[in-house]
Amino acid sequence: MIADEYALFAEHLKKVVGQEVKANNLFITVVLNIIWKMVASRRFDYDDPERQRLQDIVTEFTQITGPQNILFLFPSARFVAPESSGFNKIKVYHSAMQGLFGPCIAEHRATLDPSHPRDFIDAFLIESQRPDAEKRGFDENNLRTLCLDFFIAGSETTSLSMTWALLLMVLYPDVQAKVQAELDEVVGEGRLPSYEDRPRLPYTEAVMTEIWRYTSFVPLAVPHRSSVGPAQLGGYTLPKDTTVMIHLQSAHHDRGHWGDPDVFRPERFIGEDGKFRKDDYFVPFGLGKRACLGESMARTEFFTFLSCMLHQFHVRLPKGAKKPSTEVRQFAIFLQPDDFNVILDHRVRA
C-alpha cells in the first residue's frame, strides 16, 4: 500500500520537475492517503478541497495542543479558564475532525459485510456488533476518536520527517550523493527501492536515523502518570501518580554520549563492519509499554519515501536562494523549520 501510494505521488512530482516547490508539507497528501486507505479504503485526489480541509484541521489542531499550551501541564485549567486556556478552540477543531468521519462511518455501516472487512472502520463495526461491545468501548464516538488519532499521530510526523529530510539533503549534498550511490549499487535503475532492500542499504538507514536524531522534531514523549512509587530518580523522590514526560530531544543531544550531537553525521550509525549500528540512546518513538504504536508503519513510510525520492530525483535549492536554517520555527507538538523551497530534478546517471 505504501509503495503503491508513493508511485502515484511520484507521477505528481514529475509534473513539477525543474520548478520551485514548497518543501514544507510536500508529502502531506501521500501520507494522508495512506492513512485514509487503511482507515476507510479511500484516497484523496491532489486537488481535492476535502483533502485540504482535513490537512488544515490536522495542522491547526497539532499547533494548539502542544507543550506551549497550559493544558499540557495543567489539564484542570479547562474548567476555570476554558477560553484563555485554548480548551474551547480545541473542542471546535476536535468536533470538526470528528464530523469529517460521520458520513464515511454511516456509509460503511450500510455496506458492511462481516465476512469481508475492507479496512479499520469495518473491523471496528464488526466488533461493535458483539454482545459485550459497549462494555469494551466499541461505540461510534470512540470510533470517530480513533480515526482522529490515526490522522493526528500519523500524518504530521511522517510528513515532517520528509520536510526535514529535504532540508538536510540540500544542506548536505555530499550525504545526498552517498545515499544515491548506495541506491544505484544495490537497487539499480530498473525498479524503485522496496522495504525488503533495507538490510542492504545501511547508509540510507543511517541517514534516516540521523535525520530523526538530529532534528528530534518530536521533542517530548506523551506524558503519563507513574504507576509505582515513591521512586528515586536523579536524587529526587517521585511520588506515585507523578506525571512523567521523557525528554527525547535531551537523549538525542546528550554530549556525553554522542560527542558532537549538534553535527549532522550519519556515519555515527555505521559500525566498523560497514553495517547499520543501533544505539540505545536513539529513542524517537518513546520507551516501554507507552512507546508509539505506529513505529513500524512510520519507519516503513520514511524509508520508502526517502529512498524512492532520492533514487528518482536530485534535490537542490533554487539558484540564489538563501540556505534554509535548521532552527525551528515553532514549538508545538512537533518542531518545524521555516518555509523553504526546493527544486527536484530527474537524476542523470553516468
C-alpha positions as CSV (number, residue, x, y, z in Angstrom):
1,M,0.0,0.0,0.0
2,I,2.8,2.4,0.9
3,A,4.8,1.7,-2.2
4,D,1.7,1.9,-4.4
5,E,0.8,5.3,-3.0
6,Y,4.3,6.6,-3.4
7,A,4.2,5.5,-7.1
8,L,1.1,7.6,-7.6
9,F,2.8,10.5,-5.8
10,A,5.9,10.2,-8.0
11,E,3.7,10.9,-11.0
12,H,2.6,14.1,-9.3
13,L,6.2,15.1,-8.6
14,K,7.2,14.6,-12.2
15,K,4.8,17.4,-13.2
16,V,6.8,19.9,-11.1
17,V,10.4,18.7,-12.1
18,G,12.6,21.7,-12.5
19,Q,10.2,24.1,-10.8
20,E,10.4,25.6,-7.4
21,V,8.1,23.8,-4.9
22,K,7.4,24.5,-1.3
23,A,9.1,21.7,0.7
24,N,7.0,22.1,3.8
25,N,4.1,19.6,3.7
26,L,5.1,18.5,0.2
27,F,4.5,14.9,1.3
28,I,1.3,15.5,3.4
29,T,-1.1,14.3,0.8
30,V,0.6,11.0,0.2
31,V,0.7,10.4,3.9
32,L,-3.0,11.3,4.4
33,N,-3.9,8.9,1.6
34,I,-2.0,6.0,3.2
35,I,-3.9,6.6,6.5
36,W,-7.2,7.2,4.7
37,K,-6.8,3.9,2.7
38,M,-6.0,2.0,5.9
39,V,-8.9,3.5,7.8
40,A,-11.6,3.8,5.2
41,S,-10.4,2.4,1.8
42,R,-10.4,5.8,0.3
43,R,-7.9,8.3,-1.0
44,F,-7.8,12.0,-2.0
45,D,-7.0,13.5,-5.4
46,Y,-4.3,16.0,-5.1
47,D,-6.7,18.9,-5.9
48,D,-9.5,17.6,-3.6
49,P,-10.7,20.5,-1.4
50,E,-11.8,18.0,1.2
51,R,-8.1,16.9,1.5
52,Q,-7.0,20.5,2.0
53,R,-9.7,20.9,4.7
54,L,-8.5,17.8,6.5
55,Q,-4.9,18.9,6.3
56,D,-5.7,22.4,7.6
57,I,-7.6,21.0,10.6
58,V,-4.9,18.5,11.5
59,T,-2.2,21.1,11.2
60,E,-4.1,23.6,13.3
61,F,-5.0,21.0,15.9
62,T,-1.4,19.9,16.4
63,Q,-0.3,23.6,16.8
64,I,-2.8,24.4,19.6
65,T,-2.3,21.2,21.6
66,G,1.4,21.2,22.1
67,P,3.6,21.7,25.3
68,Q,3.2,25.5,25.0
69,N,-0.4,25.1,25.9
70,I,-1.1,25.4,29.6
71,L,-3.5,22.4,29.4
72,F,-0.4,20.3,28.6
73,L,0.7,20.6,32.3
74,F,-2.5,21.8,34.0
75,P,-5.5,19.9,32.4
76,S,-7.8,21.4,35.1
77,A,-7.4,24.8,33.6
78,R,-10.1,23.8,31.1
79,F,-12.6,24.2,34.0
80,V,-11.5,27.6,35.3
81,A,-10.4,29.3,32.0
82,P,-11.9,27.3,29.1
83,E,-11.4,30.3,26.7
84,S,-8.0,31.6,27.6
85,S,-6.5,28.1,28.1
86,G,-7.5,27.3,24.5
87,F,-9.8,24.5,25.5
88,N,-12.8,25.9,23.7
89,K,-10.7,26.2,20.5
90,I,-9.5,22.6,20.9
91,K,-13.2,21.5,21.2
92,V,-14.1,23.3,17.9
93,Y,-11.3,21.6,16.0
94,H,-11.9,18.2,17.6
95,S,-15.6,18.4,16.6
96,A,-14.7,19.5,13.1
97,M,-12.3,16.5,12.7
98,Q,-14.9,14.0,14.1
99,G,-17.5,15.5,11.8
100,L,-15.4,14.5,8.8
101,F,-15.7,10.9,9.7
102,G,-19.5,10.7,10.3
103,P,-20.7,10.3,6.7
104,C,-17.9,7.8,6.0
105,I,-18.8,5.6,9.0
106,A,-22.5,5.7,8.0
107,E,-21.6,4.5,4.5
108,H,-19.5,1.7,5.9
109,R,-22.3,0.7,8.3
110,A,-24.8,0.5,5.4
111,T,-22.5,-1.6,3.2
112,L,-20.8,-3.7,5.9
113,D,-20.1,-7.4,5.1
114,P,-18.8,-9.0,8.3
115,S,-17.2,-11.8,6.3
116,H,-15.1,-9.4,4.2
117,P,-13.8,-6.4,6.3
118,R,-12.3,-3.8,4.0
119,D,-10.5,-1.6,6.4
120,F,-10.2,-0.4,10.0
121,I,-13.7,1.1,10.2
122,D,-15.2,-2.2,9.0
123,A,-13.2,-4.2,11.6
124,F,-14.4,-1.8,14.3
125,L,-18.0,-2.0,13.3
126,I,-17.8,-5.8,13.3
127,E,-16.5,-5.8,16.8
128,S,-19.3,-3.3,17.8
129,Q,-21.9,-6.0,16.9
130,R,-20.7,-8.3,19.7
131,P,-22.9,-8.6,22.9
132,D,-20.2,-7.1,25.1
133,A,-19.2,-4.3,22.6
134,E,-20.4,-1.4,24.7
135,K,-18.6,-2.6,27.8
136,R,-15.4,-2.8,25.8
137,G,-15.8,0.7,24.3
138,F,-16.8,-0.2,20.8
139,D,-19.2,2.7,20.1
140,E,-19.3,5.3,17.4
141,N,-17.9,8.1,19.5
142,N,-14.8,6.0,20.2
143,L,-14.6,5.0,16.5
144,R,-14.5,8.7,15.5
145,T,-11.9,9.4,18.1
146,L,-9.7,6.6,17.0
147,C,-10.0,7.8,13.4
148,L,-8.9,11.2,14.6
149,D,-6.0,9.7,16.5
150,F,-4.7,8.0,13.3
151,F,-4.6,11.3,11.4
152,I,-3.2,13.4,14.3
153,A,-0.5,10.9,15.2
154,G,0.3,9.6,11.8
155,S,0.2,12.4,9.3
156,E,2.3,15.3,10.6
157,T,5.1,13.0,11.9
158,T,5.9,11.3,8.6
159,S,5.3,14.5,6.6
160,L,7.7,16.4,8.8
161,S,10.2,13.6,8.5
162,M,10.3,14.3,4.8
163,T,10.3,18.1,5.2
164,W,13.4,17.8,7.4
165,A,14.9,15.3,5.1
166,L,14.6,17.7,2.1
167,L,16.1,20.5,4.1
168,L,19.1,18.4,5.2
169,M,19.7,16.9,1.8
170,V,20.0,20.4,0.2
171,L,22.3,21.5,3.1
172,Y,24.5,18.3,2.8
173,P,24.7,17.4,-0.9
174,D,27.6,15.1,-0.2
175,V,25.2,13.0,2.0
176,Q,22.6,13.0,-0.7
177,A,25.2,11.8,-3.2
178,K,26.3,9.0,-1.0
179,V,22.7,7.8,-0.5
180,Q,22.2,7.9,-4.3
181,A,25.4,6.0,-4.9
182,E,24.3,3.2,-2.5
183,L,20.9,3.0,-4.1
184,D,22.4,2.8,-7.6
185,E,24.7,0.0,-6.5
186,V,22.1,-2.1,-4.6
187,V,18.9,-1.3,-6.4
188,G,19.9,-0.3,-9.9
189,E,17.8,1.7,-12.4
190,G,15.2,-0.8,-13.4
191,R,12.9,-0.5,-10.3
192,L,12.2,1.5,-7.2
193,P,13.7,0.6,-3.8
194,S,11.5,-1.5,-1.6
195,Y,11.4,-2.1,2.1
196,E,12.9,-5.5,1.5
197,D,16.1,-3.7,0.3
198,R,16.6,-2.1,3.7
199,P,19.1,-4.6,5.2
200,R,21.3,-4.0,2.2
201,L,21.2,-0.2,2.4
202,P,23.0,0.6,5.7
203,Y,24.0,4.2,4.8
204,T,20.5,5.0,3.7
205,E,19.1,3.8,7.0
206,A,21.9,5.6,8.9
207,V,20.8,8.9,7.2
208,M,17.2,8.3,8.0
209,T,18.1,7.6,11.6
210,E,20.4,10.6,11.9
211,I,17.6,12.9,10.5
212,W,15.4,11.8,13.3
213,R,18.1,12.1,15.9
214,Y,19.5,15.4,14.7
215,T,16.1,17.2,14.4
216,S,14.3,15.5,17.2
217,F,11.2,17.2,15.9
218,V,9.1,15.2,18.4
219,P,11.0,16.6,21.5
220,L,8.8,15.1,24.2
221,A,7.1,11.8,24.7
222,V,3.4,11.7,25.7
223,P,3.0,12.4,29.5
224,H,1.9,9.6,31.7
225,R,1.4,9.1,35.4
226,S,3.8,6.8,37.2
227,S,2.2,3.6,38.3
228,V,4.7,2.8,41.1
229,G,6.1,4.9,43.8
230,P,7.7,6.5,45.6
231,A,10.6,6.2,43.2
232,Q,14.1,7.7,43.3
233,L,15.4,9.3,40.1
234,G,18.5,11.6,39.9
235,G,18.3,12.4,43.6
236,Y,14.6,13.2,43.5
237,T,11.7,11.4,45.0
238,L,8.8,10.9,42.7
239,P,5.5,10.0,44.5
240,K,3.1,7.5,42.9
241,D,0.9,9.1,40.2
242,T,3.6,11.7,39.3
243,T,3.2,12.9,35.7
244,V,6.3,11.9,33.8
245,M,7.5,13.1,30.4
246,I,10.5,11.7,28.6
247,H,12.6,14.4,27.0
248,L,13.5,12.6,23.8
249,Q,15.5,15.6,22.5
250,S,17.7,15.6,25.5
251,A,18.6,11.9,25.0
252,H,19.4,12.6,21.3
253,H,21.6,15.6,22.1
254,D,23.5,14.2,25.1
255,R,27.0,15.4,24.5
256,G,28.4,12.9,26.9
257,H,27.1,10.1,24.8
258,W,27.2,11.4,21.2
259,G,30.3,13.6,21.4
260,D,29.1,16.0,18.7
261,P,25.3,15.9,18.9
262,D,24.9,19.2,17.0
263,V,26.6,17.9,14.0
264,F,24.7,16.1,11.3
265,R,26.8,13.0,10.8
266,P,25.1,9.8,9.6
267,E,28.3,7.8,9.9
268,R,27.7,7.6,13.7
269,F,25.2,4.9,12.9
270,I,27.6,2.8,10.8
271,G,29.7,0.2,12.6
272,E,33.3,-0.8,11.8
273,D,31.9,-3.7,9.7
274,G,30.1,-1.2,7.5
275,K,26.7,-2.3,8.7
276,F,24.0,-0.2,10.3
277,R,24.6,0.2,14.1
278,K,21.8,0.7,16.6
279,D,22.2,2.9,19.6
280,D,20.3,2.7,22.9
281,Y,20.2,6.5,23.2
282,F,18.1,6.7,20.0
283,V,14.5,6.7,21.2
284,P,12.3,8.8,18.8
285,F,9.3,6.6,19.5
286,G,9.5,6.7,23.3
287,L,10.2,3.8,25.7
288,G,8.5,0.9,27.4
289,K,4.8,0.0,27.2
290,R,3.8,3.5,26.2
291,A,6.1,3.6,23.1
292,C,4.5,4.7,19.9
293,L,2.3,2.0,18.4
294,G,2.9,3.4,14.9
295,E,6.7,2.9,14.9
296,S,6.7,0.1,12.3
297,M,4.5,2.0,9.9
298,A,6.4,5.2,10.4
299,R,9.8,3.5,9.7
300,T,8.4,1.8,6.6
301,E,6.9,5.1,5.2
302,F,10.0,7.2,5.9
303,F,12.4,4.6,4.4
304,T,10.2,4.2,1.3
305,F,9.7,7.9,0.7
306,L,13.3,8.8,1.3
307,S,14.9,6.0,-0.7
308,C,12.4,6.2,-3.6
309,M,12.7,10.0,-3.8
310,L,16.5,10.1,-3.9
311,H,16.5,7.1,-6.3
312,Q,14.4,9.1,-8.8
313,F,15.3,12.8,-8.1
314,H,18.1,15.1,-7.2
315,V,17.0,17.8,-4.6
316,R,18.6,21.2,-4.8
317,L,17.9,24.8,-3.7
318,P,16.7,27.3,-6.3
319,K,19.5,29.5,-7.8
320,G,20.3,32.4,-5.5
321,A,18.1,31.1,-2.7
322,K,19.2,31.6,0.9
323,K,20.2,28.4,2.7
324,P,17.3,27.2,4.9
325,S,18.0,27.2,8.6
326,T,17.8,24.2,10.9
327,E,16.5,26.4,13.6
328,V,12.9,25.6,14.5
329,R,10.1,27.9,13.5
330,Q,7.6,27.0,16.3
331,F,7.4,24.9,19.4
332,A,4.2,22.9,19.3
333,I,3.8,19.1,19.5
334,F,6.3,19.0,16.6
335,L,9.2,21.2,15.7
336,Q,9.1,22.6,12.2
337,P,11.6,24.5,10.1
338,D,10.9,27.9,8.4
339,D,9.2,27.6,5.0
340,F,11.7,26.9,2.2
341,N,11.5,25.9,-1.5
342,V,13.4,23.2,-3.4
343,I,13.8,22.1,-7.0
344,L,13.5,18.4,-7.9
345,D,15.5,17.3,-11.0
346,H,15.4,13.9,-12.7
347,R,18.5,12.1,-11.8
348,V,21.0,11.7,-14.7
349,R,23.2,8.7,-14.1
350,A,26.6,8.3,-15.7
